Amino acid sequence: MSGTEDIRALEAELSAAIAAAADEAALEAVRVEALGKKGRVSLLMRGLGAMSPEERQTMGPALNGLKDRLNAALAERKQALEQAALSAALAAERADVTLPPRPEAMGSIHPVTQVMEELAVIFSDMGFTVAEGPDIEDDFHNFTALNFPPGHPARDTQDTFFMQPRADGSQMVLRTHTSPVQIRTMMSVKPPIRIIVPGRVYRCDWDQTHTPMFHQVEGLVIDRAAHMGHLKGVLMDFIAAFFETDEVRVRFRPHYFPFTEPSAEMDVGYSRDGETLKIGAGDSWLEILGCGMVHPNVIRNCGLDPDVYQGFAWGMGVDRLAMLKYGAPDLRDFFANDVRWLAHYGFSPLLQANLATGLS
């Protein structure tokens, strides 16, 4: 190429190629052809050294101007192509919000999850918070801190799932109750404490009313003045709210738990109408939970002074609560993953449990 006329011809050719590029890949090919290391303009720029000074004075500015104009054209075309690609993607992904919705929600909430939500709603209304902890525990949190003596049956491998021994001989355990979370809370939070602890627990058992893994919820109150009267009031209010009844009849029977003293089991009155249980009133009694005042040794093991602080605790099976309230006859069905069972006993995911309009 020997003159500015040839530069204008080259610019026209390359500008037409830029304008005709259908996508970014084609545009990049034009850029490499024109301005790459071996591109047509780049080769011309290298030839300036062989020109006379007079030719360089003419060709140098002309080639630099060509390079600048081509770069500007490339940038403008790239922006146009990007905008076109974005517009095409938006058009392809467009949702027509005028289309009718599905006739019904797909899937359902498992009864255990539903009961967990109901428990959280009820006790939150009483001022409790929800606490959680690990499923795999050490001996201290699962047994020792809770006042279990060394020979207690719960420490037997026949009843409890222990992990393989560690190098020091100690064994971790799949927690047998959610009580370790009570220990962790008392050791990390200064009283007053008011928590519920829902979660999975594990025991060696399998029949119509027992499974190796099941769900439990426990409650804990620690302050300077809590007593059995407060415990009874909290649990009666819970029964009334959970079973949605105004009539609640309960009784407390003396019992033994290592971590509470005095300890009790709470029965609730019920009546039967065919296969239906009406919880809250009646001449028959149904055991529903265990409870009691937190043992002074447990308070002491958590670094608190039992002469200053006291409190109460309770625990109950979430799965059994679901069986009672919603009429499921066999606990094992809760974990069988039978779609027909889930469709029958499941709850709509669009409805949230609340005390204003009803829990279930």
N, C-alpha and C positions, 0 to 999 in steps of 0.2 A: 504494500500500500504506500502511495507516494504523496498524497495530498488530502486536504480537508474534505474534498468531494467524496473520496473513498470513505472517510470517517463518517460522513453523514449517511452514506449508503449502509455502512455497517450498523450504525445506530438505528436506522429504520428497520433493518432486518431483525436485530435483536429485540427492539421494542415490540415488534409484531409477535415475536416468539413469546415474549413475556406476557403480552395481552392474551395470547391464545392458550397459555398454560391452564389446564383444566383442574389441577389439584396441586398441593404443595410439593409432591414428589416431582411432578413435571416442571414446576417452577425452579426447584433446586437444580434440576438437570440443566436448565437454561443458564442459571447463575454460574455453574461450574464451566459450561461451555464458553461463557463470556469472560468471567473474572477469576476462574480458578487458576492454579499455578501454571497450567498449560493452556489457559483460555486464550481466546482470540485477542482480547484487549490486552491481557497480560503480556503476550508475546510482542505486541506492538510497543508496549512500554519498555520492554527489554531492548528493543532495536533503537532506542533514542541515542544510546552511546555510540553507535556507528554513524550517526548523522553529523552533518556540518553544524557549526554553531547557529547559522542562520535558520537551518531546517528545524533545529531543536527549539528555537524561539517560537516557531509557528506550531510545530507538532506537539510539543510538550503541553502547553495550555489546552490544546484541542483534545488530546487524549485524557488529560486529567478531568476536563469538563465532561467528556463522554463517560468516564468511569463514575463520576458523581451522579450524572443523570440516570445511568443504568441502575445504580444502587438505590436511588430514590424510587425508580419505577418498580424495582423488585420488592422493596418494602411496602409500597402501596398495594401491589398485587397480592402480596402475602397476607396483608391485613384484610383485603377483600375476600380472599379464599377462606381465611379463618372465620370470618363473620358468616360466610355462606355455610360452612360446615356446622357452626354452632346453631344457626337457624334451622338447618335440616335435622340436627339432633333433637332440638326442642320440639319441632313438628312431629317427629317420630315418637317422642316420649309423652306427647300431650295426653292428658287425661280429660275425658269428657265428664265434667261434674254433674251434667244433667242426666246421666244414665241412672237408672233405678238401682238402689242398693240390693245386696243379697237378701233373699227372703228371710234368712235367719243367720245368726252368728255361727261360725264353724268352731267346733271344739267346745270344751267345757272345763270348769274348775273342779278339781278333785275334791271329794268331801273332806279329806284331811286338810287340804289348803283352805277350804271354806271355813272349817271350824277354827283353824289358826287365825284367820282374819277376824272371825267373830270374837275370839278371846281377846285379841289385841284391841278391838273396838271397845269391848266391855270394860276391860281393866284400864285402858287409857282414860276412859271417862271417870274412873276412880282416882286418877293421878299416878298410875303406874307407867313405867317405861319398859320397853322390851330389851332384854339382854341376851347375848349369844356367846357361845364358846366352842372350842374344838371338840370333834367327835372322838379323837384319840387322846386319852388322858394318862397322867402318871398316877402312881399309887397314892401319893399324898393328897392330890385334889379329889380323887374319886373315892378314897376310903379313909385314910388316916385323919385328914382334917375334919372329916365328918363323923369322927368318933367311932369308927368301926374297929373293934378289937382284932388282934392278929388272927384269931381262929374263926372269924365270922364266916358263915356259909357263903356269903356273897363273894368272898375271895377265892372260892373253890373253882377250879377250871371246869368243873361239871356245869356250873351255872353261869360262868362269865367267859367272854372271849378275850384271852390274853395274847399279846403279840410275842414274837420270838424274843428270848432274853437278849439283852444288850451285853456289851463287853464287861460291864461291872456287875452283871447278874440281875439287874433290875428289869422289870417288864412293863411296857406300856399296855394299856387296856382300852378296848372299846367301851366308852362310858356306859355304865349301867343305869344311869339316871342323869338328869340335867343339873343335879345339885352341885357339881363342880363349878358351874358358872356362879352359883351363889358364893362359893368360897372365893373365887377370883374377884368378884365384885366387892365383897367385904374387905379383901386385902388391898384393894386399889381405890375405893371410894369412901370418903368420910361420911358417916351417918348424918342425917337420916337417909335411909335407903328404902326404895319402894319399887320393886322390879317383878316382872314375870319372865320366865325363861322357857320358851318353846323350843323343841328340837327333837332330833332322832336319838334313840337310845337302843342298846343291844343286850340281849340276854339269850341264853340257850334254852329256847322254848318253842314249841310248834304244835298248836291244836286250834280248835274252833275259836278260842278267845285269846290266843297267844301267838305271837310271831317272833322270830329271832331279831328282827329290827322293827321297832314301832315308834310312836311319837308320844311325847310327854310334855306337859307344861307344869312348871312349878312357880310358886310365888314366894316372895320374901319381903318382909318388912322389918327393918331394924331402926329403932330410935330409943329414946330414954323412957318411954311410958307405954309402949304397946302391950296389950294383954289379950287373954283368950276371948274376952267380950268383943274386942275389935276384930279378931279372927272370925268369930261366928258371924258378925255383921257383914263382913266382906264376902264371906262364902254364901250367905243367904241372898245377898244382893246379886251375886254372880248367878246363882241357880235361877233366880227369878228372871234375870235378863236373858240368860242363855236359852232357857226353855220357854221363854216368853209367856210367863204365867204370873198372875198376881198373888196366887196362893202357894206358899212354900212351907212345907213341914219337914223339919230335919231333926236328927238326933245325933249326939256324939257319944261314941263308945270308947272306953279306955283301950289303949293299944300300946305297942312298943315299937319305936324306931330309935336307932342309935343316935341320931342327930337332933332329936327333939325330946323335951321333958318339961311338962307332961305331954304325952302323945295321944292322939285319938284318931279313929276312923269316923267319917261322917256318912250317915245314911240319909237318904231322901225318901219321903213318902211317895208312893205311886199307886195307881189303880190300873187295872187291865180291862180293856174293852175288846174282846176277841184277841187278835194278834197285836193290838195297839196298846202301847204304854202311855199313860198320862202322868207325867212327872210333876211333882209338887204337892200333891195331896193324895190321900188314900190310906187304907189300912195296912198295906204291905210296905216293906222297907227294902231299899236297894243301896248297897254300898257304892259310893261314888268317888271317894278320895280319902287320902290320909293327910294328917296335919298335926300341928302342935307348936309349942313354944320352942324356939331355937335353944338347943342345949348349951349351957354355959361353956362347956369344953370346946364346942365349935366356935363360939364367939372368941374365946381365948386363943384358939389355934390360928385365928385370922388377925391376931394382933390387936384386938379390941378388949376393953375391960368389961367383963360381964357384970361387975358391980355398978357400971354406969349405963351400959347399953343392954337392951333386951329386944326381943322381937318374936315374930311367928312366921311359919312357913307351911306350905301345903304342896301336894303334888297329885296329879291325876293323868290318866291316859287319854290323849287326844282322840285316838282311834275308837276307844270305847265310848267316849262322848258322842262321836259321830254315829256310832251304831245305835246308841240310845235315842238320839234326836231324829235320825233319819231312817231308822228301821232296817238297817243292814244286818242280816242274821249271822254272817260269818266273817270274822276279821281277816281271814286269809284272802278273801275276795278283793280287799283293798289294794293288794299288791300283785294281783294276777294279771293285770293289763288286759282285761277282757273289754273290748270296745263296747259290747252291748251293756255290760255292767256300768261302765263309765257314762254311757249315754243316758242310762236310767237314773243313776244317782248323782250325776254331775250338775254343776250350777252354771248359769250364764256368765260369761266373762264380762258382760256389759253392766252387770249389777254389782254394786259394791255394798258390803255389809255396813249398816249404820243403825244407830238406835232410834233415829227419827222415823224412818219408814219401815223398820223391821230388819232383822239380821239376815233372814234367809228368804 
